[in-house]
């Protein structure tokens, strides 16, 4: 089985994130950049399959600037076999549609049985790119799984619903996304860190993928910093605290 895991390098969520005043895009130099945790969980799903079947091949695919190569090396140190880096300055600021088209083009030649990803990135929170990739490739999307089982020719798992949970299944090849309820990712060990340096990483540009040259970028017309948090309103209970609280909730449309 061949599994391709989509990974993304994002600013560390533990740090303050800011926008670039010139472009309105996320300032990726203002904080440390790390592999998105939800992608690490997707990789962990793939690695557990490989633990049970050593013939499994795991490829990680990332689209991003030169800095994203560090995310690929981190995934290789965790146990992935090889990487693909879509590196092209013309793709900077690509919107979800452009990103999905480029990633789908990069995936076409991989021969993947399973394409694994997180259900949404922690920087964009769009959650639509995997579905768009599935549409481009004509594959079923098995999305939002809390647990994943990859068998011979099928994928199945559990998905949360408003009134409970659902057991879903699909034939392979398929695009699969996981939630934060899947297992936490393992830490790279010393051997993994050393061997990661020798594992192959292919670098491709947009021109190599036969995708449209015209970029589709998110255009930010204006932005402003989040205002400082104001002190809460204090209510002294003089016998009318309940009435004041009810009035406040109604006034702010909280009830």
Residue pairs with C-beta under 8 A, 6 or more apart in sequence:
1 49
1 53
1 55
1 56
1 57
1 113
1 114
1 150
2 56
2 57
2 59
2 110
2 111
2 112
2 113
2 114
3 46
3 49
3 50
3 56
3 57
3 58
3 59
3 112
3 113
3 114
3 115
3 116
3 150
4 58
4 59
4 60
4 61
4 107
4 110
4 112
4 114
4 115
4 116
5 39
5 42
5 43
5 46
5 58
5 59
5 60
5 61
5 75
5 80
5 115
5 116
5 117
6 39
6 42
6 60
6 61
6 62
6 103
6 115
6 116
6 117
6 118
6 130
7 35
7 36
7 39
7 40
7 42
7 43
7 60
7 61
7 62
7 71
7 72
7 75
8 35
8 36
8 39
8 62
8 63
8 64
8 68
8 71
8 121
8 123
9 33
9 34
9 35
9 36
9 62
9 64
9 67
9 68
9 70
9 71
10 33
10 34
10 35
10 36
10 121
10 122
10 123
11 17
11 26
11 27
11 28
11 30
11 31
11 32
11 33
11 34
11 123
12 31
12 32
12 33
12 34
13 37
13 122
15 31
15 32
16 30
16 31
17 26
17 27
17 30
17 31
17 123
18 26
18 27
18 30
19 25
19 26
19 27
19 220
19 223
20 26
20 27
23 93
23 220
24 219
24 220
24 221
24 222
24 223
25 93
25 218
25 220
26 123
28 65
28 67
33 67
33 70
33 71
34 71
35 71
35 74
35 75
36 118
36 121
36 122
36 123
37 122
37 180
37 185
38 118
38 119
38 120
38 121
38 122
38 178
38 179
38 180
39 117
39 118
39 121
40 75
40 78
40 185
41 118
41 178
41 180
41 182
41 183
41 184
41 185
42 116
42 117
42 118
42 177
42 178
42 182
43 58
43 60
43 75
43 78
43 79
43 80
43 116
43 185
44 182
44 183
44 184
44 185
44 186
45 116
45 148
45 150
45 178
45 182
45 183
46 56
46 58
46 80
46 114
46 116
47 58
47 78
47 79
47 80
47 186
48 183
49 56
49 150
50 56
50 58
50 79
57 81
57 82
58 79
58 80
58 81
59 80
59 81
59 82
59 83
59 84
59 110
59 112
60 72
60 75
60 76
60 80
60 82
60 83
60 84
61 83
61 84
61 86
61 103
61 106
61 107
61 110
62 68
62 71
62 72
62 83
62 84
62 85
62 86
63 85
63 86
63 91
63 94
63 99
63 102
63 103
63 106
64 71
64 85
64 86
64 87
65 87
65 89
65 92
66 87
68 85
68 87
69 85
69 87
69 201
72 83
72 85
72 201
73 83
73 196
73 197
73 201
74 188
74 196
75 83
76 82
76 83
76 192
76 195
76 196
76 199
76 201
77 188
77 192
77 193
77 195
77 196
78 185
78 186
78 187
78 188
78 192
79 186
79 192
80 199
81 199
82 199
82 200
82 201
82 202
83 199
83 200
83 201
83 202
84 106
84 110
84 201
84 202
84 204
85 201
85 202
85 203
85 204
86 102
86 103
86 106
86 204
86 205
86 206
86 209
87 203
87 204
87 205
88 205
88 206
88 207
90 206
90 213
90 215
91 98
91 99
91 102
91 206
91 215
92 217
93 215
93 217
93 218
94 102
94 215
94 216
94 217
95 216
95 217
95 218
96 124
96 126
96 128
96 129
96 132
97 132
97 216
98 215
98 216
98 217
99 129
100 128
100 129
100 132
100 133
100 136
101 132
101 136
101 211
101 212
102 206
102 209
102 211
103 129
103 133
104 132
104 133
104 136
104 137
105 136
105 209
105 210
105 211
106 204
106 209
107 115
107 133
107 137
108 137
112 173
113 172
113 173
114 150
114 155
114 172
114 173
114 174
114 176
115 130
115 133
115 137
115 139
115 173
115 174
115 175
115 176
116 176
116 177
116 178
117 129
117 130
117 175
117 176
117 177
117 178
118 177
118 178
118 179
119 127
119 130
119 143
119 144
119 177
119 178
119 179
120 126
120 127
121 129
130 141
130 143
130 175
130 177
131 141
131 143
131 175
133 175
134 140
134 141
134 174
134 175
137 175
139 173
139 174
139 175
140 170
140 171
140 174
140 175
141 174
141 175
141 176
141 177
142 155
142 157
142 168
142 169
142 170
142 174
142 175
142 176
142 177
143 159
143 175
143 176
143 177
144 159
144 160
144 177
144 178
144 179
145 157
145 158
145 159
145 168
145 176
145 177
145 178
145 179
145 182
146 157
146 158
146 159
146 160
146 165
146 178
146 179
146 181
146 182
147 157
147 158
147 181
147 182
148 155
148 156
148 157
148 176
148 178
148 182
149 155
149 156
149 157
150 172
153 171
153 172
154 169
154 170
154 171
154 172
155 169
155 170
155 172
155 174
155 176
156 167
156 168
156 169
156 170
157 167
157 168
157 169
157 176
158 165
158 166
158 167
158 168
159 165
159 166
159 168
160 166
160 179
160 181
188 196
206 213
207 213
233 248
235 241
235 244
235 245
235 248
246 255
248 254
249 255
